[in-house]
């Protein structure tokens, strides 16, 4: 047990001790607060729209475990489902009826799903969806978009090359250049560059993978012509369109971004909300593609904890909650209340700031206009965001600790929570220089 120095915060003590045993003191990089500076929060509990840190300070939470907590923390129905499942067994490594129940529910709610396989992480889902697309098409090249994140498998940790259509370059040490060279990186929302890529190498492209609403370069919504180009070009050239809905699935609407925008993928990935806070993810899509998976086909994927009964129970309970009448209308109203209120406050005080939301996701930008691409996101005032983040944190509002991450509202957030958040931001903006 690490002894606590009463002269410093528990958060700082825990972080100092963690630095000795865990690389960077954290088990996922964004948690380290490197982007915003300062000491990361060590959270000890959550309830509804609130979390408490190691010093027992309460915050209004707009991170929500990075999206899964759409019904708020420790929703009693989700907690009971987890307790009941755990009482029967923590895992078996064998089929269970709950896996079938989840598969049938996902296929019912998402029309693009004809078959689905459960996995344990978003990275596993996207990695396997790409392997499956390659196995189905017999091609090797994939296309992704600058600023979209699809997990940390080698072929996806790739940034744009020196030109719009050059081979991708590794964005992480340990990624072989030979693997990165099989990934073409284009600009998000640029239909023309996608058309050029297909015209030059369409017979090499196995798949295009995209966040239909980008949430990992802050929130960037898609242009209609971009979505249409994705679907039409993949169909024309026989490539597999993969919608990465790990973040947007059951977040922006009951049918995800594909239902919201009316675009049908060949394959899709899911996570976060469908796990209710526990690691349960999935990929699925067209039956003819999914039947290429082992044990039916030659594309191999396996996972001891896939379909874990406790995680599936949390997901099923959460998906039951989001199907309630008016759930997404209320969620969207809260997110709109937040973004409109913050935007109005900033404008009143002459601060260059704007915001937008879709479903239960939102983006905050220290910019005069809402960005539509990675380049535009990068031109936002990062230092202004960092200043705002810490001022809000001090005031008891927990936002994502990065200017390049989307935020999340839950059904547990009340009008009063949103009003309080706006009031605290207004106080900060009133003294903005």
N, C-alpha and C positions, 0 to 999 in steps of 0.2 A: 504494500500500500504506500503510495507517494504521500508524504507529509505536506500539508498546506501551510504556506507562509501567510499569516493573517494580514501582512502589509500589502499584499497584492491580491488581485481578484482570483477567484477559483478558476475562471476561464483561462487566465494567464498561467496559473500553476499547472493546470491540466495540459495546456499547450506546450509549456516548457518540458514537461515530463514526456509528452508524446513525441517530441522532436528527437528524443534519444532512442526510441524504439520503432517509430513509424516514419517512413520517408516523408519529409516535409511536415510531419506531425498530423497528417490526415490520410484517409483512405480513398479520397477522390480529390483531384487537384483544386477545383474551384472552391472547396471548403476552406482552403488555407488563407483566404482573404488577400492573396498576393495581388490581385487586380485592383483592390480598393485600399489596401494597406490596413494595418492594425492587427488586433488579435481576434481570431475566429471565436464565435460562440460555441460553447459546448452545451448542447441542449439536454435537459434532463426529463422533461415531460411536455405533453401537449394535451389540450382539451378544446374541442371546437375550433374557433378561429385563433386560438392563442397558443404560444409556446413559452416555456420558462427556461432560462439558462442556468448554468452552474452556480451563479450568484443569486438565483431565485428571482431574477428580474423578469417581468412579464412583457411580452411583445404581441402586437397584432401581427399575425404571420401571413405574408404574401408569397412565401416560397412553397409551403405545402409539400415538403419532401420532394420538391422539384416536379410537382404536378399530381401525384397520386391521390392526395388528400382532398378530393373533390367534395366529400361530405364532411370535411373537417376532421380533426384529430380525435381518435378514440370514440368514434360513433358507436353507441351502445349495440346496435344490431351487428356491426362488423366485428366488434370485440366478442360478442357472444358466439358468432359463427366460428371465429378462430378458436375460442375456448372449447366449443363442442367438438370441433374437428381434432384438436390436439388431444382431447381426452380419449379419442379412439385410436390415435397413433400419429406420430410426427412424420412418418414417411414409410414407404414400402418398396419403392423401386419396382412396382408392379402396377398394372392398370387398376383404376378405381372408377366407380360410377360417377363421381364428381367431375372427373376429366371429361367424360362423355357429356355430362350436363353443361359444362362450360363450352365445349366444342359446339354443341347444338345451339346454345344461346348466342354465341358469337356469329354463327352462320345465319341465324334468324335476324339478328340486328343489323348485320352488314351484308348487303346483297352481293357484294363482290366475292364473298367467301363461299366456296363450294366445299373445300376441305381445309382443315387447319391443324397445325401441330403446336403443342404447348412446349415452351422452353423456359429458361430461368433468367434471362437477361435480354435487354434490347440489343446489345452487341451480338449475342448469339443468334438472335432473330434475323438481324440484317446480314450478318456474315453468311448464314445458311441460305437466306433468300437469294443472295448473289451466287452462291455455289450452285443452287438449284437452277437459276436462270442460265448459268453457263452450261450445266449439264443438259438442260432441255434444248438449248439452241445450238450447242456445239461450238460456241464462240467464246472469246476470252475477254474482250474489251468491255469496260463499264464506263458509264458517264455519271458524274455527280456534279454538284454545284457549290461554288465558293461560299463558305459560311454555313453550309448545312452540315450537321454532325450526325453520323450514323453508327456511332460506337467506335471502339478502338482496335478493330481488326486491321491488319496490315494494309489491305487494298483500299481502305477508306480513310486512313490517316495521310491524306494527300492534298496538297495545295496546288493552285494554278501554276503553270510554267510561265516562261517569259512572254508567251503570246497566247491569244485567246484559245487557239486550237493545238497548242503544243502538248507534249506528254506531261502528265502531272509529276510533281516533285515531292519526295517524302516530307511530311511535316513533323515527323518524330524520328529521333535516332532509333536504330534497330529495325527500321522498315527498309528492306532491300530496294534499291533503285529499280531493279528488274520487275518487282511487283508493282511499284508505283507507276511504272511506265505503261501498265495495262489500264490505268485510270485516266480518263480525260476529264478535266475540270473546267466547267463553263460558268458564266455569270448567271446567277439566279434572276429569274424574270426576263431573261433575254431570249426570246423565241428565235430571233434571227441567227444567233450563234449556235443554237441547237440544230437548226435546219442546215447550217453549213457543216456541222460535225457529221450529221447523217449523210449529207451529200458526198462528203470526202471519205467516210469510213463506215457507211451504214451496214455493209456486209460483215464487219468485224464486231459490231456492238451487240453484246449479249443482253444488256440491261441498262436502263436509266433508273437511278434511284434518287428520290427527292423527298424532302419534307414538304408536303402540300401547303402547309403554313410553316414558315421557318420560325423556330423558337430558340435556336442556339447561336444566333448572331443578334440577339434581341428578337422581337416579334416583327416579322416581315410577311405581309400577306401577298398572295400570288395575283398576277394580272391574268385576266381571262384569256388573252391570246397566248400566254405562256402555258397555261393548263391545256388549252386546245392543241397546241403544238406538241406537247408531251404525248398526249394520247394518239393524235393522228400520225405522228412520225414513227412511234413505236409500232403501231399497227401496219403502216406502210412497209417498214423495213424488217418486220418480224422480230423486233426486240421486245424484251419483257419490261413492262412498266411497273416499277416497285414504288409504292407510296409508303414512306416511313411514317407511320402514324403512332409511333411509340409515345409521342407527346400529345398529339392532337386527337387520338382515338378516344372517344367518349368525353373529350374535353371541350371541343368546339360545338359539338352537337351529339345527339344519340347515335347518329350514323357517321360521326367523325367528319373530317374535312372532305372526304369523298362524297358524303351525302350532302354536306353544306354547299359544295360547289358543283355537284353533279358530274364527277369524273370517276370512271370505273378503272381501277388498276388490274393488272394481271396477277400480281402478288402484292401483299401488304404486310407490314409488321405492326404489332401492337404491344403495349406495355403500360406501365404506370397505373392508370385508373383501373385497368382490368385485374390488377393485383391488389388493389385496395390498400397499398402500403407495404405489401410483401412481394418478394421477387417472383412474379408470374407474368410471363410474356408469351407472345405467340407470333407465328407467321402463317400465312395461308393465301388461298386464292383459287385460281382455275383448277378444276379437277385434273385435266390432262397434264398440267405442270406438276401438281402435287403428287401425282402417282409415279413420278420419277424418283421419289424418295424411297430409301431403304425402309422396310424390307420389300417393298413392291418393286422399286427400281434401283438404279446403280449409284444414285447420289446419297452419300452417307451422312447421317447426323444422328447423334445419340446424346443422352443426358440422364444421369442417375436421378437427379432431382426434378426432372421435367414433370409437370403436372402434380407437384407436391400437394397433398390434400389440404394442408393448412393454408397454403398460399391461395389455392383454388377457392377455398371456403371464403377467404377475405374478399376475393374478387367477385364471387357470385353474390355475396351480400351487398357489395358496393354497386354492382350492376343492377341489382334489384332497386336500390335507392334512386339511381339516376333515371329509371324508367317511370318514376312517379309523374303524374300529370303536372305540367307547368314547371318542371325542375329546371330545364335549360332556359326558359324565359326568365325565371327569377335570377338564375346565375348570371345571365347576360346583362340583366338590369343592374346588378351590383357592380359588375365590371365596368359598365358604361358610366354609372354614377361616379365611380372612382376616377376614371380617366378624364371625364368631362370636368369634374370638380378640380382636379389637379391642374388641368390645362387652363381653366378660368382663373384660378388663383395665380398661376405664373404670369399670365397675360396682364392681370391687374397690377402686378408689381414690375412689369417690364422685363421678365426673365425669358430668355430664348429657350422655350420648352414646348413639347407637344407630346401627345399620347394617343393610343388607340387600343381597342380591345376586339376580340372575337370570341364568342362563347365565354368560357371562364378563363381565358388567357388575356394578358395585356402587355403592352410595351411602353416604356418611358424613354424619351429621347431629349437630350439637351441640344436641340436643333430647332430651326424655324419651320422645318417641313418634315413630314413623316417619311422615313427612308424606304426605298423600294428595292435596294440591292445591298450587297456586302460593302461596296465602295462607299455608298451613302451612309451606311451605319458607321463605318470607320471614320467618317468625317464629323460625326457628332462629338460634342465636347465631353470627353471622358473624365477630365479632371473635375468638371462641374458635377457630373454624376457622382463621383467619389465623395465630393464634399456633401452633396445632398444625402447620399447613402448614410454617411456617418452621423449627420445631423438627425436624420430620421431614426437611426438606430438608438441614439442617445435619448430620443423622445419616445422610444418604445414601439417603433414600427420596424419590422424585419422584412427588408426587401432582398432580392437576390444580390449577393455580393459581387456583382460584375455588371458593367454597362452593356454587356453582350448576352444577357440572358432574359428570357421572358419571365413575367410574373404570373401568379395564379390566385384567383379568388375561389373560395369554397362556398357551399351552400350554408355553412355555419356563420359566414360573415353577415352581420346585420346592417341595416341602414345606419344605425348608430356607430358601428365600427368604421364604416366608410366615412361618415361625417367627421369622426374623430381624427381619422387619418388625414383628411383634407385640411382640417383645422390646424393640425400640427405642421403640415407642409406650408400652409399659408403663413404661419409664424416664421418659418425658415425663409420663405421667399420675401417676406416683408423686410428682412435685413440683408437681402442679397446685394452684393456689390459687384 
